[in-house]
Amino acid sequence: MTAPDSPAPAPAGYRFRSWRPLMLHTRITVAVALAVAAVTLAITAVAFLVLRSDLQDQVKQELLERGGTVQRLAHRYQGHVPLGWIPPQSDRFGVASPYTQLVTAQGHVWAPAGSSGLLPATVAAQQVAAGQRAEYYSQTSMDGVHAMVLTTSLAPGLAMQVAEPLNTVDTEVTAVATTLALLSAMGVALAALAGRGVARAGLAPVARLAAVAEQVTATGNPVGRVEVHRPDELGRLAGSFNKMLHALQRSRAAQRQLVGDASHELRTPLTSLRINAELLAANPGLPEAERQEILDRLVAQVAELGDLVVNVTELAKGESSTTMPEDVELHTIAAACLRAAQRDWPDTPFIAELEPVVVFGRAERLQIAVRNLLDNAAKFSPPGAQVTLRLSARGLTVRDQGPGIAPEDLPHVFDRFYRARSARAVPGSGLGLAIVRQVAESHGGTVRAESVPGQGTLIRLSLPVVARPPEQAAAVTPTVAAEPR
């Protein structure tokens, strides 16, 4: 059982605010600070090492000079330094005073009186005295004082050790290291502040974009826009995001219009179906002729309703098509649609003149558009009247010999569910040409109608053409004719 005061479990996918990942600008700030810290640390370390080496070189130079002085004093003995000889001023070692002692090859130390030898007679020092090793520098602690020692040969069997205190050097190195550390810390802090400011300013468009996206997600209404006027990648991102919102808004509007129009258009055939069905149910003793008439009306209304549903589905598919476009041979599609139209309209002669044309698009959508044009032309043509299909690089045209379209109806023939007065007696949903316009616009093309009442109608579908190699185009038969059976 859960304790009364225990918190309710969080919903799936929810993240507590305290566990939320670092924001992008915070990560950029941290990255900048770390980069500056790494560079600063490297520079500080190099500066520290160079300074310490320079100060130690100065101490080594002082040791060489003092060692040279001692060697000049011992030179008067012509290589035979008296036993126990100590260079003058060797008993003043301290924080600021040097120290000198001698070491024999046997390990004896000649030190000032009272010092008992501040430096031990190491094996390395004995080797220098015996001439088995070159001079060398070392660091040690003498009576608690940090010192640098030069061990060098003084005479045969005798080595000299000169020590110089490093207190001053250590103090200077510590002070410089402290200063460099403070400057580095200040530099990292300033870099972090600057990086945070730059990150906030640079990512401000992203923050606005995220706010708009969250608003769209919360409200479901893609009306927001991100105002960013800059030529860089963030500007392009904001522009693409605005275009996406605009496309989504248009899609939602088209969807609402489609649903509203479809519901309105479906109401009439459904009502008619219900009335006829109720009439049959309420009058089981109807004469056979009347009963058959009602059944025929029911069949026709079901067919009309089926066509309407199919056309509405095609419109919805076109608005949410996910098929990837590709190079399509439009003349091949036109020839296939022509054969299908001949089968469905056996009393209509179809004449086609097809040149090889390749467009970039979706084959199934283009096939629906061409088929709708042919069906529309055959539907409004009198029996035996010819329908002509022509295809060239200039576009695809379909001409019929029907009654034509009145001038006041011509601008609206591609609207959804629009039916001219002269066409209301012909079965149909008023969506065929609307689908053609949708296909044309989705492929970057146009469609328009030209008509003279009493002389038929010509509909012209224009699409961007993909260039083809001449030898490939020449291989296609340019003319196809389909006569009625």
N, C-alpha and C positions, 0 to 999 in steps of 0.2 A: 504494500500500500504506500502511496506517495505521501510524504509528510505534508501537513496543512500549509506550511509556509514555504514549501519548495517551489521554485519557479516552474511555470508551465513550459513544456518542451517546445523548442522553436520549430516552426514549420520547415518542411524539407526544402533545401536549397537556400535557406536563410543563413546569413553570416552575421555574427555579433559584431557590433561596431568596433569593439576592442581588438577583434581578430582580423579586421579588415586589412588587406595588403596596403603597403605604402602607396600613396598617390604618386603619379608619374613625376610631378614637379619635385616631390620630396626625394624620389630616387635619383633624379637628375642632380639635385643639390648634393646628395650624399656622394654620387659618383664624381662630381666636380671637386668636392672637398677632399675625397680620397686621392684623386689624381694630383691635386695641388699638394696635398700632404706628402705623397710619394716623391714628387719632384723636389719639394722643399727639403724633405729629409735627405735626399741624395745630395743636394747642393750643400746643406748644412754639414753633412758628414764629410764631404770632400773638403769644404773650407776648414773644418775642424782639424782634419788630418794634415792638411797643408800647413796650417798655422803651427800645430804642435811640432811637425817635422822641422819647420823653419826655426822655431825656438830651440829645439834640441840641437840643430846644426850649429846654432850660435854657441851653445854650451860646449859642443865638441871642438869648435874652433878655439874656445878659451882653454880647453884641456890640452890641445896641441901646443898652444903658445906657452902654457906653464910647463908642459913636458919638455919643450925646447929649451926653456930657461934652465931646468934641472940638468938637462944633458950638457949644456954649455958649462955649468958649474963642475960637472963630473969629468969634463974633457981634460981638465988640468992634471988629472991623475993618470992620464995616458992608458986607460983601460984597467988600472989597478986601484979600484975604489977601496979605501980603507974599510976594515971590518967594522960594522955597526954605524957607518956613515949615514947621516940624516940630512937631507937638504934643509937649508934655513927656512924659517917660517912655516914649518910643517906641523906645528902643534897648536894651530889656531882654528881648527875645524869647528864650524858652527853653521848657523842658518845662512850666513853670507860669506863664510871663509872656506877656502879650499883645504885639501889635505893630501899629503904625499907620504908614501912608505915604499920600502924596497923589499923584494922577495928573492931569495936565493933559489938556485936550482934544486937544493936539497930541502926546500920548504921552510927555511928560516925567514922570519919577518924582522926587518930593521925598521922599527917604529919610533916616533918621538917618545921621550921619557914620560911615563904616566899614562900613555894611551893603550899600552899592551897590544897594539895592533888592531886598529878598528876594522881592518879587512882581513879575512882569513886567507891563508896561503893555499889557494885552490890548485888543483892539478893543472888547470889551464894556465894559471900564472907561472907555475914551475916550468911548464913546457915553453912558455915565452922566454923565461930566464935561461933555459937550456938551448935556446935557439931552434926549438922544434915546432914553433907555432908563431904566426904573425901577430902583430898587435890587434887588439879588439876592444870594443866598447861594451859595457854592461851597466845595468842599473841595480841598485841595492839600497838597503836601509842601514844607515850608520848612526847609532845612538838615537834612533827615532827620526832621523832626517833622511828624506829621500834624496839620493845622490846618483850621479852618473860617474862611472869609473873608466879611465883609459889605462889599459895594461899594455906596456910596450917595453922593448929591450933597452937597457941602459949600458950594460957592459957585459963581457963574457961571463956567463953564470949568474947574471944579476938582471932582474926585471924591476921596472918602476911602475907603481900604481898611483895615478893622480885622480883624486875625487873632487867633484864640483857639486855643491848642493843644488837641488832642483826646486826649491820652495818657490822662488820667484816665477819660474816657468810654470809650475803647477797652478799657482795663483792666477797668472795671466790666462792660462788655458781654461781654467774653471770659469773665470769671468767671461771670456769670449764664448764659451759653450753655453753659459746661461743666457747671454745676450742673443746668441743665434737661436736658442730654443724659444725665447720669448718672441723674437721676430717671426720665427716660423709659425708659432701658434697664432700670432696676430694675422699673418698672411693667410693661413688656412681659414681662420674665422672670417676675414674679409672676402676671401674667395667663395666661401659657403654662402655668405650674404649676397654677394654679387650673383652667384649661380642661382640662388633661389629667386632673386628678382628677375634675372633673365629667363629662367624657366617659367615663372608665372606669366611674364609678359609674352613669351613665345608660345606657351600652351594655352593662353587665354581663349583663342578660337576653339581649341579642343574642348575646353570647359563649357563654352557656349554650345558647342555641338552636342556634348553629352547632356546638357540641360534640355535642349530641344528634343533630343531622342527620348529622354525620360518623360518629358511632357507628352510626346506623341504616344509613348507606351502606356502612360497612365490614362490619357483621355481617349485614345484610339482615333484621334482626329489629326491628320497630318497637315495642319495649317501653319505651323511654325516655320521660321526661316533663320538661318545663321548669317548675320551680316559680317562678312569678312572680305576686305578689299586689299589683297596682297598677292603678289605673283609667285609665291613660293609653294612648296608642297602642301602646307596647311591651307593656303588659299584654294588650291585645286581640290583638296579634300572637302572643304566647305562647299565649293561649287558643285561637286559631284553629289554631296549630301542633299543640297537644295534641289538639284535635278531629280534625285530619287524621291524626295518628298513631293515634288510637283507631280511626278509620274504616279506615285501612290495616290495622291489626291484625285488626279484625273481618273485613275482606275476605280477608286471608290465612287466617284460621281457617276461614271459609266455603269458601274455595277448597280447602284441605286436606281438609275434610270432604266436599266435593263429589267430589274426586278419589278419596278413599278409598271413599265409598259407591258411586260409579260403577264403580270397579274391582271392588268386591265383587259388585255386581249384574250386571255384564257377564260375570263369570266363569261363572255358571250357564248363560245361553243359549249362550255360546261353547263351553262343555263339551258341552252337548247337541248343538250343531251338529257338533262334531268327532266325537262318538260316532256320530251318524247317518250322517255322511259316510264314516267308516271302515267302518261296517256295510255301506253300499252298495258301497264299494270292495272289501271282503273277500269279498262274496258276489254275484258277478255273475250267478249263476243263480237268484236269488230269484224266487219266483212273482210274477206281475204284480201281484196284489192287495197282497201285502206290500210290494213295491217302491213301489207308488203310495202306500201308507200312509206309508212312510218319507219319500217326496218331499213329501207333504202336511205332515208334521211339519216338514220342513226349511223349507218356504215359510212356515209359521206362525211358526217360530222366527226366521227372517230378518225377518219383519214386526215381531215383538215386539222384536227387537234394533234395528231401525230406529226404532221408536217411542221406545225407551229413549234412543237417541243424540239424537233430536230434542228430547226433554224435557230431557236433560242440557245440550244446547246452549242451550235457552231459559233454563235456570237460570243458566248462565254469562253469557249476554247480559244478563240482568237485573242481575247483580252488577257488571257492568262497562259498563253502558249509558252511551253518550255523547250520546244524542239529547237535545236541549233540550226541556223540557216547554212546553206551550202550552195555551190554552183548547180543550177537546175536548168535542164534543157526544156525551155518553154514550148518549143515546137512538138516535142514528144508528148508532153502533157496535153497540149491542145488536140493532137491527133487521137489520144485515148479518150478525151472528153467528147470528141466528135463521134467516135464509134458508139459510145454509151448513149449519146443523145439520139442517134439514129435508131437504136434499139427501142428507146422509150417513146420516140415520136415517129412512128413508121410512115405517117402520112405527110411528113414534112421533108422536102428535099434540102439537103445541106451541101453547100459548096464551100470548099476551103482552099486557100492559097497560103501555104505555110513556108516561111523562110527560116533557116536555122538561127535561133536566138537563144542566148544563155543569160539568165539573170541570177542574182544572188538572193536566195530566199528559202522558203519552206515549201517543199513540193506539194504536201497534202493541202496546204492552205490555197496555193495557186490553183490546184485542181478544182477545189470547191468553187473558187471565183469564176473560172472559165466555164464550169458546168452550169452555174447559176445563170450566167449570161446566155448560154445556149438554150437552157430551159425557158428563161424569160422570153427570149425571142420567139421560140416555137409556140409558147402558150398564147401569145398575143397575135400570132400570124394566122390568117385563115387557112383552111385545109388546102394543101397543094402549093401554098405560097413559099417561095424560096427564102432560106436563111443563109447568109454569106458570112464566113469567118475568114479574116485575113490577119496574118501575123508577119511583121517585119521589125527591123530595128527601131522604127518610129513608134511601134506600139501594136496592140491587138485590138481589132475592131470586130463587132458583131452587128450586122444589119438585118432587120426584118422588114416585112411588107405588110405590117399590121396597120391599125387605125392611127398610129402615132400618139403623141402626148401633147396635150393642150399647153400653151405657153405658160399659163398660171400654175400648172402642175410640174413643169419641167424642173424648177429649182429644188423640188422636194422629193423627187423620185428615189433619192438615195437615203432618205430619212427612214428611221426605224418605224415599222408598222404603218407607214404612209401608203395610202392607196388612192389613186385618182378616181374621180367619179366614173369615168368610162371603164375602169378596171375592177369595180366592186362586184360586178356580176361574174367575174372570173375567179375560180378558187385560188386561194393563196393567203399568205400571212403578211405580206408587205415587208418581209425581211430579206429576201433574196438579194436585191440590189444593195441593201445596207451592209450585208456581209461582203459584197464585192468592194464597196468603198473601204470597209475596215481592212480587208486584205491589201488593197492598193496602198493605203496610208501606212500600214505596218511595214511595207516593203519600200517605202520612200517614193511611191508613185502617186498617180492621180487617176481618177475616172470621171468622165463627163458624158452627158447624153446630148445628142442632137436629133431633133425631130421636127417634122412638118406634119400637121394633122392631115390624115388621109394618105400620106406617102410613106409611112413607116418610120422606124427609129434606128439610129446608129449610136452605139455605145462604144466609147474609145477608152481602153485601159492602157495607161503608159507606165512602164517600169524601167528603172535604170538597167542598162544592158552591160553585161560583162564582155570585154573584148575576147575574141577567140582567134587562134592561129588560122590563117587563110586555108591551109590544107585540111584542117579539121572541119571548117565550115563547108568546104566544097564537097565533103563526103556525104552530106545530108540531102535527101531529095526535097526540092523546094515546094512541090505542089502535091496536095492531097484532095481528092474529090470523093464525096459520099452522096450517092443518089438514094432516093427512097426506094424501098422494096415493093 
